[in-house]
Structures are given as structure tokens and as C-alpha cells.
Amino acid sequence: MKYPVAEIFCSLQGEGFNTGREVVFLRLGGCNLACPWCDTQHSDFTMMDTASILEAVQRFGVNSLIVTGGEPLIIQGLKDLLQCFKQQGYWIAVETNGVSVADDGVLELFDYIALSPKASHAELYAKEGALRAADELRVVVDGDVRDFCDWIRGLIKARRYYLSPCEREGVMNLKQTITLLGQLNQSACGKEWLLSLQTHKLCGIR
């Protein structure tokens, strides 16, 4: 099997519950959505086989792996690649938009699932095949997402719910995000919403 690899690099996780954890990022190419504020170069990739990917990741000497994209869960054969890493004792997380999953049984191989549903594609999350559970759920505040937040929290079960500012041309809508955070938490029944910043950008790392 060969996989579309945009980049492999080692850094600290900058978002969500695992902020600060040293990890290797395996960024896969391709996506099933087109978000206008997307800041990742997932359309430029190289096809790599399993052995080459394993070698590139193992070179960093870090046994935590985050599979991201683009959208990694649309990749056919991803389950086979993940099983190789599990056999090597890796902790594996995924960052996904949660719209669809190509391989049966692939979700069970992840130790942590970070789901970032997109309000601009809300209709896709009501369809069969979309994820209904995650370890954390992160909503990017890319407009008026108040109703979407209420709806998606009722639809998807997660251990933690986060709001993230949307960055456009280097500017984050932080005030809008924390204002919404306060509004949601004043009316929250059960789990509160938390703030997730892209701290890797704030401190100048990848």
C-alpha cells in the first residue's frame, strides 16, 4: 500500500486536551471538504509506502503519533498502516472532520479521537456514516455558530467540547470566540465548553 503523505514532522501538540504533548504529526493529503479558512497544505503530497512512513516516523524517537490532514479517515487502507504502528507500541490519535470513514474497524485503532465538525457543512453530520462519538470535539468559530454548537453537542457524544477561534490572514476572532464561550456556558446543561487556542502558532512552533 502507498499513502498520500503531505508531511511528517515532530512538534508539540498545540490544541485541545493534549496540548504540550510531544508527538509526530503524520499529515496525509486530500480532503472531502473545502473550508475557505483552511491553513494546511494538504493538496501537495508524495505517495509513500508503509515501510518508508514507519522509518520516517521512527527517526524522531517519539512514540506518540497524530494522524491528520487534510482528512485522514477518507484514505483507503489506513487501517493496515495504523496496525503497523500499534505493533510498535505507538499511542495514536487522529484529527478528523468526522464526515465519513473509509475503513471498517479503523476507529478502534486510535487511542484518541479529536473531531472538528464544520458548521458550514452541518447537513453532512446528520447523514449515516458520520461519527457520533469522540474524545474531544472542537468547533471553529467561523461565523455565527451558536445554533450549530447546541445541535452538534446533542448529536455527538464527547468527553470534552472546545471552541477554537478562526484565523483569517493571520488574525484570530478571539473576542467573538470567548463571547460565544460565555454565552454557551451560561446556558449549558451538563458539559461546559472549553477554549482551545492554536498555541503552537502563539509560541512560534509548528
N, C-alpha and C positions, 0 to 999 in steps of 0.2 A: 504493500500500500504506500502511496505517496500522498502528502498533505500540503495544502497551500499555507506556507509559513511567511508571514509578513516580517516578524522579528522575534528574536529570543534575547532577553536581557535580564539582568539581576538588579533588583532595587528593593525599596521598602514599599509595602502596600500603603497607598495614601488615602484610601476611602473606606468608610464603613467600619464594622466591628474589628476587623483585622488590621486596622491602621497601625503602622510601625513594624509589622511582621516582615522579616526578610524573606523574599520569595524570588523565584524565577518566573518571569512572565513569558508564556508561550502565546504569542498573538497570531491567530490564524486569519487568513484572508477571506474576503467575501462576507456579504451581509444580506439579509432578507428584508431590511428596512432602509429608508433613506431619510435620516434626520438632518435637517439643514444646519444644525449646530454641532454635528459630529466632529470630533477633533482627532480622530485616529486615521492613520494611513493604511487602511486595510485592503485597498484595491491593488496595491503593489506588493506582490508576493513571489516566492520561489517555491517550486514543488520539491519537497524533501521526503525521503523515506524514513521509516521508523528508526533504523539504526543511526542515521545522521542526526535526527532530532534528539534521541537519547544521549548521544555523545555530546551534542551542543549544550544540553541542559546540565548534564552531569559535570561538565567542565567547571561550573560555578561552585560546586561543593555544597549546595544548599538543597535540603530535601523537602522543600515546600514549593509547590508549583501552582500557579494560577493560569488557567486556560481562558483566554479572552479573544476578542476580535476587534472589528467585525462581529460576526455571530458564530461562535464555535459549534453550537448544537445542530446546525444545519449540515455539518460535514459528515458525509458517509464514511463509515469505518472508524470513527473517532473512538468507539468502544475498544477496538483492538489496540490502539495506541495507548489509551489510558491503562489497560490491563498490564501493559509492559511496565509502566511507571509504578503501578501498585505492587508488582512483583519485586520492584526495587525498594519498596518501603516508603514511597513518597506520600506526603499529605497533599491532596489535590483539591483545588477549588475551581469554580467556574464563574465567569461573569457573563450573563446572558440576558437577552431581552425577553426570553420565555415564550415566544410566539409558537415555536414548533420544535420538535425533537426528531432527528433523522433515525437514530439507532435505538431500538428497544433495549432496555436494561442499562443504558449509559448513565442515567442519573444516579444509580446505585453505587457507581464507582467514585463519585465525588464525596469528599468529606465536608464540603461547604458549598452552598449554592447561593450566590448573590444575584438576585433577579431585579432588573431595571426595566419595568414596563413603561412604555411610551404613551403619553396621553394623546398624542396626535394620531395614534393607531389603536385607539381604545377598542374599536369594534373587533379587532383580531383576538383580543383576550377573552371574548365571550364564546369563541369557537372551540369545538372539541380539538384536543391536542395541545392546547396552550397549558403551560404549567399552572398548577393550583397550589403549590407549596414551595417554600424556600427557607433558608436560614435567615436571610435578610432580604428586604425589599427596599429599593431605592428609587424614588421618583424624582426626576429632574424637573425643576420648576421652569418650564419653557413657555409660560403663558398663564392663563387662568386655569389652574389645575385643581381647584378646591373640590369640585364635584367628583372629579376623577379620583382624587385621593380617598374620598369617602367610599366610592364604589369599589375601587381596587382592593382596599383593605378588607372589605366584606367578601370579595371574590377569592383572594389568595391568602392562604394561611402562612404567616411567617413568624419567626421568633422576635424579629426586630424590624421596625419600619423607619425609614430615613427620608428626609428631604435633602436634595442637593441643588445648589444654585446652578443656573445655566450660564455658561460662558460664551459670549459672542465677541469676537475681535478683541480678546484679552480683558473684557470687562465682565465681572460676575454680578448678577442681580441679587446680591446678598440681602439687601433690605427687604425686597419683595419676598424672598425665601423665609427670612426669620419672622416676618409679619404673618405669613401663612402658617408657619410653625406654631406661633402663639394662638392663632385662631383655631387650628385643628386640635390643639391640646386643651383649650378651654372647653371644647365640646366633646372631647374624647371619652369614649366608653370602653374601658379596658386598656389595651396597649397604647402608650403615648408615642408620638412621633419624635424622632431624634434628628439632629443636624449632622450631615456628612459633608465635609469640605474636601476639595482636592488638595490635601495638604502637601502632596509631593510637588505641586506647582508653586505653592506658597514658599516652600523652603528650597526651591531650585533644583530638585532632582527629577528623575524620570518616573 
